[in-house]
Amino acid sequence: MTSRNVSRRFALKSAAGAIAATAFAQGRKKALALIGDRYHNPDYIQVALEKMFDGLNVSVEFTNQLAALSKDRLKDCQLFLCLRDGMVWPGGYLGPDAYTHYSAGLEDKDDFPSPIAKPWLKEEQAVALKEFVNAGNGFYSLHNNSHVSLSSKTYRDVQGGAYVGHPALRPFKVKVINPGHPITQGISDFIVNDEQHYVEYDKDPKYLILQSENIDGLNYGKHGKTSPAGWAYDYGKGRVVFTAVGHTIHALWQPEYLKLQRRAVQWLLKEI
């Protein structure tokens, strides 16, 4: 075989590979992920979610810019994911919150005003999300994102419920209560050490897929030991999923939960 033939075969093989790669890239779905807030550093959330998205043939744009939730930014996407609360702090805060002892003994501590939170969501952003899902796309609301629902009836109508509160980090059990749903098929109950978020759920109970329970018998005030911890339903031509676990990277990477998150993305994209 001549070197000319070898070169020709190599070129054809390379061209075929490039065409296949282009076709693969063109077939990828696009997702916009709005992540991070005062209590949830966007760095570890992105690391956690990159592992979750790995292998799902989804191109993800991560951002912590609130203005990204807009009709214009969503127009080329098939999935919007949000893991952040509904607050901003225009006057700043002393922090950093994970190391409260850093602020102890500051000689000018009284010069700092008490932090005051304000909602960031604008109604046009909530409407943009509603139109996005109604048009046939997916919305994955994770962990503390249920807090955003407190500031918008429109957002809450899409998201499906609203944040109530949570105790400190402690172990609890997440139970699959609808094992027949495509998202939960093959997923076992699991224990996780995380914030057990308590939420109000507004939709039909038949759409609930997960429930959290403190199996050590600990209550969260008047709210008891259990809370809805996940739901999934059609909304217009699109789909919505909420799962409550997710304060730490360890919780997001709990093996059963990691599988469940991946299946949630696939279901939202109508791949399963």
TORKOL-4160 file (C-alpha; in steps of 0.2 Angstrom, whole numbers, padded with zeros to 4 digits, m for minus):
272
<pt num="1" X="0000" Y="0000" Z="0000"/>
<pt num="2" X="0007" Y="0017" Z="m0005"/>
<pt num="3" X="0009" Y="0031" Z="0007"/>
<pt num="4" X="m0003" Y="0041" Z="m0004"/>
<pt num="5" X="m0017" Y="0028" Z="m0001"/>
<pt num="6" X="m0013" Y="0028" Z="0018"/>
<pt num="7" X="m0014" Y="0047" Z="0018"/>
<pt num="8" X="m0030" Y="0046" Z="0008"/>
<pt num="9" X="m0038" Y="0033" Z="0020"/>
<pt num="10" X="m0032" Y="0043" Z="0035"/>
<pt num="11" X="m0040" Y="0059" Z="0028"/>
<pt num="12" X="m0056" Y="0050" Z="0024"/>
<pt num="13" X="m0057" Y="0043" Z="0042"/>
<pt num="14" X="m0053" Y="0060" Z="0049"/>
<pt num="15" X="m0067" Y="0068" Z="0039"/>
<pt num="16" X="m0079" Y="0055" Z="0044"/>
<pt num="17" X="m0075" Y="0058" Z="0062"/>
<pt num="18" X="m0077" Y="0077" Z="0060"/>
<pt num="19" X="m0094" Y="0075" Z="0052"/>
<pt num="20" X="m0099" Y="0063" Z="0066"/>
<pt num="21" X="m0093" Y="0075" Z="0079"/>
<pt num="22" X="m0102" Y="0089" Z="0071"/>
<pt num="23" X="m0118" Y="0079" Z="0070"/>
<pt num="24" X="m0116" Y="0075" Z="0088"/>
<pt num="25" X="m0114" Y="0093" Z="0093"/>
<pt num="26" X="m0128" Y="0099" Z="0082"/>
<pt num="27" X="m0139" Y="0086" Z="0091"/>
<pt num="28" X="m0135" Y="0092" Z="0108"/>
<pt num="29" X="m0149" Y="0100" Z="0119"/>
<pt num="30" X="m0145" Y="0117" Z="0127"/>
<pt num="31" X="m0147" Y="0121" Z="0145"/>
<pt num="32" X="m0146" Y="0137" Z="0155"/>
<pt num="33" X="m0141" Y="0135" Z="0173"/>
<pt num="34" X="m0144" Y="0149" Z="0185"/>
<pt num="35" X="m0134" Y="0145" Z="0201"/>
<pt num="36" X="m0127" Y="0152" Z="0217"/>
<pt num="37" X="m0132" Y="0164" Z="0231"/>
<pt num="38" X="m0126" Y="0170" Z="0248"/>
<pt num="39" X="m0128" Y="0153" Z="0255"/>
<pt num="40" X="m0123" Y="0142" Z="0240"/>
<pt num="41" X="m0107" Y="0146" Z="0232"/>
<pt num="42" X="m0109" Y="0144" Z="0213"/>
<pt num="43" X="m0092" Y="0136" Z="0211"/>
<pt num="44" X="m0096" Y="0120" Z="0221"/>
<pt num="45" X="m0113" Y="0119" Z="0213"/>
<pt num="46" X="m0106" Y="0120" Z="0195"/>
<pt num="47" X="m0094" Y="0106" Z="0200"/>
<pt num="48" X="m0108" Y="0096" Z="0206"/>
<pt num="49" X="m0119" Y="0099" Z="0191"/>
<pt num="50" X="m0106" Y="0096" Z="0178"/>
<pt num="51" X="m0104" Y="0079" Z="0185"/>
<pt num="52" X="m0123" Y="0076" Z="0184"/>
<pt num="53" X="m0124" Y="0082" Z="0166"/>
<pt num="54" X="m0109" Y="0072" Z="0161"/>
<pt num="55" X="m0114" Y="0060" Z="0147"/>
<pt num="56" X="m0131" Y="0067" Z="0144"/>
<pt num="57" X="m0128" Y="0076" Z="0128"/>
<pt num="58" X="m0132" Y="0093" Z="0135"/>
<pt num="59" X="m0123" Y="0109" Z="0132"/>
<pt num="60" X="m0124" Y="0119" Z="0148"/>
<pt num="61" X="m0121" Y="0137" Z="0151"/>
<pt num="62" X="m0118" Y="0141" Z="0170"/>
<pt num="63" X="m0121" Y="0158" Z="0176"/>
<pt num="64" X="m0124" Y="0168" Z="0192"/>
<pt num="65" X="m0131" Y="0183" Z="0183"/>
<pt num="66" X="m0149" Y="0186" Z="0188"/>
<pt num="67" X="m0153" Y="0195" Z="0172"/>
<pt num="68" X="m0150" Y="0178" Z="0162"/>
<pt num="69" X="m0167" Y="0173" Z="0166"/>
<pt num="70" X="m0175" Y="0181" Z="0151"/>
<pt num="71" X="m0185" Y="0177" Z="0136"/>
<pt num="72" X="m0170" Y="0182" Z="0125"/>
<pt num="73" X="m0157" Y="0170" Z="0134"/>
<pt num="74" X="m0170" Y="0156" Z="0135"/>
<pt num="75" X="m0175" Y="0156" Z="0117"/>
<pt num="76" X="m0162" Y="0144" Z="0111"/>
<pt num="77" X="m0163" Y="0132" Z="0126"/>
<pt num="78" X="m0173" Y="0117" Z="0129"/>
<pt num="79" X="m0170" Y="0117" Z="0148"/>
<pt num="80" X="m0168" Y="0130" Z="0162"/>
<pt num="81" X="m0161" Y="0124" Z="0179"/>
<pt num="82" X="m0161" Y="0135" Z="0194"/>
<pt num="83" X="m0152" Y="0131" Z="0211"/>
<pt num="84" X="m0153" Y="0148" Z="0220"/>
<pt num="85" X="m0164" Y="0157" Z="0232"/>
<pt num="86" X="m0175" Y="0172" Z="0229"/>
<pt num="87" X="m0164" Y="0185" Z="0239"/>
<pt num="88" X="m0151" Y="0198" Z="0235"/>
<pt num="89" X="m0143" Y="0209" Z="0248"/>
<pt num="90" X="m0140" Y="0227" Z="0240"/>
<pt num="91" X="m0133" Y="0234" Z="0256"/>
<pt num="92" X="m0120" Y="0220" Z="0258"/>
<pt num="93" X="m0117" Y="0208" Z="0273"/>
<pt num="94" X="m0103" Y="0206" Z="0285"/>
<pt num="95" X="m0100" Y="0187" Z="0281"/>
<pt num="96" X="m0093" Y="0176" Z="0275"/>
<pt num="97" X="m0107" Y="0165" Z="0283"/>
<pt num="98" X="m0098" Y="0149" Z="0283"/>
<pt num="99" X="m0085" Y="0156" Z="0295"/>
<pt num="100" X="m0095" Y="0167" Z="0307"/>
<pt num="101" X="m0080" Y="0168" Z="0320"/>
<pt num="102" X="m0071" Y="0178" Z="0307"/>
<pt num="103" X="m0082" Y="0193" Z="0312"/>
<pt num="104" X="m0080" Y="0191" Z="0330"/>
<pt num="105" X="m0071" Y="0205" Z="0339"/>
<pt num="106" X="m0070" Y="0217" Z="0324"/>
<pt num="107" X="m0067" Y="0234" Z="0331"/>
<pt num="108" X="m0079" Y="0242" Z="0318"/>
<pt num="109" X="m0092" Y="0229" Z="0318"/>
<pt num="110" X="m0106" Y="0242" Z="0323"/>
<pt num="111" X="m0101" Y="0252" Z="0307"/>
<pt num="112" X="m0109" Y="0238" Z="0297"/>
<pt num="113" X="m0128" Y="0239" Z="0295"/>
<pt num="114" X="m0139" Y="0223" Z="0298"/>
<pt num="115" X="m0140" Y="0214" Z="0281"/>
<pt num="116" X="m0157" Y="0216" Z="0273"/>
<pt num="117" X="m0163" Y="0205" Z="0259"/>
<pt num="118" X="m0174" Y="0210" Z="0244"/>
<pt num="119" X="m0182" Y="0199" Z="0231"/>
<pt num="120" X="m0173" Y="0199" Z="0214"/>
<pt num="121" X="m0186" Y="0191" Z="0203"/>
<pt num="122" X="m0195" Y="0203" Z="0191"/>
<pt num="123" X="m0212" Y="0199" Z="0185"/>
<pt num="124" X="m0206" Y="0199" Z="0167"/>
<pt num="125" X="m0194" Y="0185" Z="0171"/>
<pt num="126" X="m0207" Y="0174" Z="0179"/>
<pt num="127" X="m0218" Y="0177" Z="0163"/>
<pt num="128" X="m0203" Y="0172" Z="0152"/>
<pt num="129" X="m0201" Y="0156" Z="0162"/>
<pt num="130" X="m0219" Y="0152" Z="0161"/>
<pt num="131" X="m0219" Y="0155" Z="0142"/>
<pt num="132" X="m0203" Y="0145" Z="0140"/>
<pt num="133" X="m0211" Y="0129" Z="0149"/>
<pt num="134" X="m0228" Y="0132" Z="0140"/>
<pt num="135" X="m0219" Y="0131" Z="0123"/>
<pt num="136" X="m0213" Y="0113" Z="0127"/>
<pt num="137" X="m0197" Y="0115" Z="0136"/>
<pt num="138" X="m0191" Y="0109" Z="0153"/>
<pt num="139" X="m0188" Y="0118" Z="0170"/>
<pt num="140" X="m0178" Y="0109" Z="0184"/>
<pt num="141" X="m0180" Y="0118" Z="0201"/>
<pt num="142" X="m0167" Y="0112" Z="0213"/>
<pt num="143" X="m0166" Y="0113" Z="0232"/>
<pt num="144" X="m0168" Y="0131" Z="0238"/>
<pt num="145" X="m0176" Y="0137" Z="0222"/>
<pt num="146" X="m0193" Y="0135" Z="0230"/>
<pt num="147" X="m0189" Y="0151" Z="0239"/>
<pt num="148" X="m0191" Y="0161" Z="0223"/>
<pt num="149" X="m0209" Y="0156" Z="0223"/>
<pt num="150" X="m0212" Y="0166" Z="0238"/>
<pt num="151" X="m0209" Y="0182" Z="0228"/>
<pt num="152" X="m0220" Y="0178" Z="0213"/>
<pt num="153" X="m0237" Y="0170" Z="0210"/>
<pt num="154" X="m0232" Y="0167" Z="0192"/>
<pt num="155" X="m0216" Y="0158" Z="0196"/>
<pt num="156" X="m0224" Y="0148" Z="0210"/>
<pt num="157" X="m0238" Y="0142" Z="0198"/>
<pt num="158" X="m0224" Y="0135" Z="0186"/>
<pt num="159" X="m0213" Y="0129" Z="0200"/>
<pt num="160" X="m0227" Y="0120" Z="0209"/>
<pt num="161" X="m0224" Y="0125" Z="0228"/>
<pt num="162" X="m0215" Y="0136" Z="0239"/>
<pt num="163" X="m0201" Y="0136" Z="0253"/>
<pt num="164" X="m0206" Y="0134" Z="0271"/>
<pt num="165" X="m0189" Y="0132" Z="0280"/>
<pt num="166" X="m0177" Y="0119" Z="0286"/>
<pt num="167" X="m0167" Y="0113" Z="0301"/>
<pt num="168" X="m0148" Y="0112" Z="0302"/>
<pt num="169" X="m0139" Y="0099" Z="0292"/>
<pt num="170" X="m0144" Y="0082" Z="0298"/>
<pt num="171" X="m0147" Y="0064" Z="0291"/>
<pt num="172" X="m0164" Y="0060" Z="0284"/>
<pt num="173" X="m0171" Y="0048" Z="0272"/>
<pt num="174" X="m0178" Y="0052" Z="0255"/>
<pt num="175" X="m0192" Y="0039" Z="0250"/>
<pt num="176" X="m0197" Y="0036" Z="0232"/>
<pt num="177" X="m0216" Y="0037" Z="0233"/>
<pt num="178" X="m0220" Y="0035" Z="0215"/>
<pt num="179" X="m0208" Y="0021" Z="0208"/>
<pt num="180" X="m0218" Y="0019" Z="0192"/>
<pt num="181" X="m0213" Y="0037" Z="0186"/>
<pt num="182" X="m0199" Y="0037" Z="0172"/>
<pt num="183" X="m0188" Y="0048" Z="0184"/>
<pt num="184" X="m0189" Y="0036" Z="0199"/>
<pt num="185" X="m0188" Y="0019" Z="0189"/>
<pt num="186" X="m0173" Y="0010" Z="0196"/>
<pt num="187" X="m0170" Y="0022" Z="0210"/>
<pt num="188" X="m0169" Y="0016" Z="0228"/>
<pt num="189" X="m0173" Y="0026" Z="0244"/>
<pt num="190" X="m0158" Y="0034" Z="0251"/>
<pt num="191" X="m0151" Y="0042" Z="0267"/>
<pt num="192" X="m0142" Y="0059" Z="0265"/>
<pt num="193" X="m0134" Y="0072" Z="0277"/>
<pt num="194" X="m0142" Y="0088" Z="0270"/>
<pt num="195" X="m0154" Y="0102" Z="0274"/>
<pt num="196" X="m0171" Y="0094" Z="0275"/>
<pt num="197" X="m0181" Y="0107" Z="0266"/>
<pt num="198" X="m0199" Y="0108" Z="0270"/>
<pt num="199" X="m0210" Y="0115" Z="0256"/>
<pt num="200" X="m0228" Y="0118" Z="0253"/>
<pt num="201" X="m0234" Y="0109" Z="0237"/>
<pt num="202" X="m0248" Y="0116" Z="0227"/>
<pt num="203" X="m0252" Y="0103" Z="0213"/>
<pt num="204" X="m0261" Y="0087" Z="0213"/>
<pt num="205" X="m0253" Y="0074" Z="0225"/>
<pt num="206" X="m0252" Y="0061" Z="0210"/>
<pt num="207" X="m0237" Y="0071" Z="0204"/>
<pt num="208" X="m0227" Y="0069" Z="0220"/>
<pt num="209" X="m0212" Y="0057" Z="0217"/>
<pt num="210" X="m0201" Y="0059" Z="0233"/>
<pt num="211" X="m0204" Y="0062" Z="0252"/>
<pt num="212" X="m0191" Y="0066" Z="0265"/>
<pt num="213" X="m0192" Y="0059" Z="0282"/>
<pt num="214" X="m0182" Y="0061" Z="0298"/>
<pt num="215" X="m0181" Y="0043" Z="0304"/>
<pt num="216" X="m0173" Y="0048" Z="0320"/>
<pt num="217" X="m0189" Y="0055" Z="0326"/>
<pt num="218" X="m0184" Y="0074" Z="0325"/>
<pt num="219" X="m0197" Y="0086" Z="0320"/>
<pt num="220" X="m0195" Y="0103" Z="0312"/>
<pt num="221" X="m0206" Y="0114" Z="0323"/>
<pt num="222" X="m0224" Y="0112" Z="0319"/>
<pt num="223" X="m0221" Y="0104" Z="0302"/>
<pt num="224" X="m0217" Y="0087" Z="0308"/>
<pt num="225" X="m0204" Y="0074" Z="0302"/>
<pt num="226" X="m0209" Y="0073" Z="0284"/>
<pt num="227" X="m0211" Y="0084" Z="0268"/>
<pt num="228" X="m0213" Y="0083" Z="0250"/>
<pt num="229" X="m0196" Y="0082" Z="0242"/>
<pt num="230" X="m0199" Y="0080" Z="0224"/>
<pt num="231" X="m0212" Y="0082" Z="0210"/>
<pt num="232" X="m0214" Y="0081" Z="0192"/>
<pt num="233" X="m0228" Y="0086" Z="0180"/>
<pt num="234" X="m0232" Y="0092" Z="0163"/>
<pt num="235" X="m0235" Y="0111" Z="0161"/>
<pt num="236" X="m0243" Y="0116" Z="0145"/>
<pt num="237" X="m0232" Y="0108" Z="0132"/>
<pt num="238" X="m0217" Y="0107" Z="0143"/>
<pt num="239" X="m0212" Y="0099" Z="0160"/>
<pt num="240" X="m0207" Y="0104" Z="0177"/>
<pt num="241" X="m0197" Y="0094" Z="0190"/>
<pt num="242" X="m0192" Y="0100" Z="0208"/>
<pt num="243" X="m0181" Y="0090" Z="0220"/>
<pt num="244" X="m0177" Y="0097" Z="0237"/>
<pt num="245" X="m0160" Y="0089" Z="0241"/>
<pt num="246" X="m0144" Y="0099" Z="0237"/>
<pt num="247" X="m0136" Y="0110" Z="0250"/>
<pt num="248" X="m0119" Y="0102" Z="0249"/>
<pt num="249" X="m0109" Y="0093" Z="0235"/>
<pt num="250" X="m0109" Y="0077" Z="0245"/>
<pt num="251" X="m0128" Y="0077" Z="0245"/>
<pt num="252" X="m0129" Y="0081" Z="0226"/>
<pt num="253" X="m0117" Y="0067" Z="0223"/>
<pt num="254" X="m0126" Y="0054" Z="0233"/>
<pt num="255" X="m0126" Y="0039" Z="0221"/>
<pt num="256" X="m0145" Y="0036" Z="0220"/>
<pt num="257" X="m0149" Y="0055" Z="0220"/>
<pt num="258" X="m0136" Y="0058" Z="0206"/>
<pt num="259" X="m0144" Y="0045" Z="0196"/>
<pt num="260" X="m0161" Y="0053" Z="0199"/>
<pt num="261" X="m0155" Y="0070" Z="0194"/>
<pt num="262" X="m0149" Y="0063" Z="0177"/>
<pt num="263" X="m0166" Y="0054" Z="0174"/>
<pt num="264" X="m0175" Y="0070" Z="0179"/>
<pt num="265" X="m0165" Y="0080" Z="0165"/>
<pt num="266" X="m0169" Y="0066" Z="0153"/>
<pt num="267" X="m0187" Y="0067" Z="0157"/>
<pt num="268" X="m0188" Y="0085" Z="0156"/>
<pt num="269" X="m0180" Y="0084" Z="0138"/>
<pt num="270" X="m0193" Y="0071" Z="0134"/>
<pt num="271" X="m0179" Y="0058" Z="0131"/>
<pt num="272" X="m0187" Y="0045" Z="0143"/>
